[in-house]
Amino acid sequence: MNKKTVILLVFTLFMWYTGIKGTMFVLSNPDFAYNGLPLWGVHCILAGYLLIGVAITIMTISSWAKSRHSGHAA
């Protein structure tokens, strides 16, 4: 694995972790408002984090699939 892949992987894991943990926190605290931000705003941000995580995961998997033919194991 090269440095770029490792950084991308860490960033993706952070996005997944933030999105999932944040969603769990909001769901367990329904009256929670983050710094005066309405609840739907929090959900939009968390959904964005998850979508970015999903997008990066898909891009990473597709790039791994392309590099497979050069002898790299996914």
Backbone hydrogen bonds, N-H to C=O, Kabsch-Sander energy under -0.5 kcal/mol:
donor,donor_aa,acceptor,acceptor_aa,energy
6,V,2,N,-1.8
7,I,3,K,-2.5
8,L,4,K,-2.4
9,L,5,T,-2.4
10,V,6,V,-2.6
11,F,7,I,-2.5
12,T,8,L,-2.5
13,L,9,L,-2.6
14,F,10,V,-2.4
15,M,11,F,-2.3
16,W,12,T,-2.7
17,Y,13,L,-3.0
18,T,14,F,-2.9
19,G,15,M,-2.6
20,I,16,W,-2.8
21,K,17,Y,-2.9
22,G,18,T,-2.4
23,T,19,G,-2.1
24,M,20,I,-2.5
25,F,21,K,-2.5
26,V,22,G,-2.7
27,L,23,T,-2.7
28,S,24,M,-2.0
29,N,25,F,-1.0
32,F,29,N,-2.1
34,Y,37,L,-0.6
35,N,33,A,-0.7
36,G,33,A,-0.7
37,L,34,Y,-2.5
41,G,38,P,-0.7
42,V,38,P,-1.6
43,H,39,L,-2.4
44,C,40,W,-2.1
45,I,41,G,-2.3
46,L,42,V,-2.6
47,A,43,H,-2.7
48,G,44,C,-2.1
49,Y,45,I,-2.3
50,L,46,L,-2.4
51,L,47,A,-2.7
52,I,48,G,-2.7
53,G,49,Y,-2.5
54,V,50,L,-2.8
55,A,51,L,-2.8
56,I,52,I,-2.7
57,T,53,G,-2.3
58,I,54,V,-2.6
59,M,55,A,-2.6
60,T,56,I,-2.7
61,I,57,T,-2.6
62,S,58,I,-2.5
63,S,59,M,-2.2
64,W,60,T,-2.4
65,A,61,I,-2.4
66,K,62,S,-1.9
67,S,63,S,-2.0
68,R,64,W,-0.9
69,H,66,K,-0.6
70,S,67,S,-1.2
71,G,68,R,-2.1
72,H,67,S,-1.3
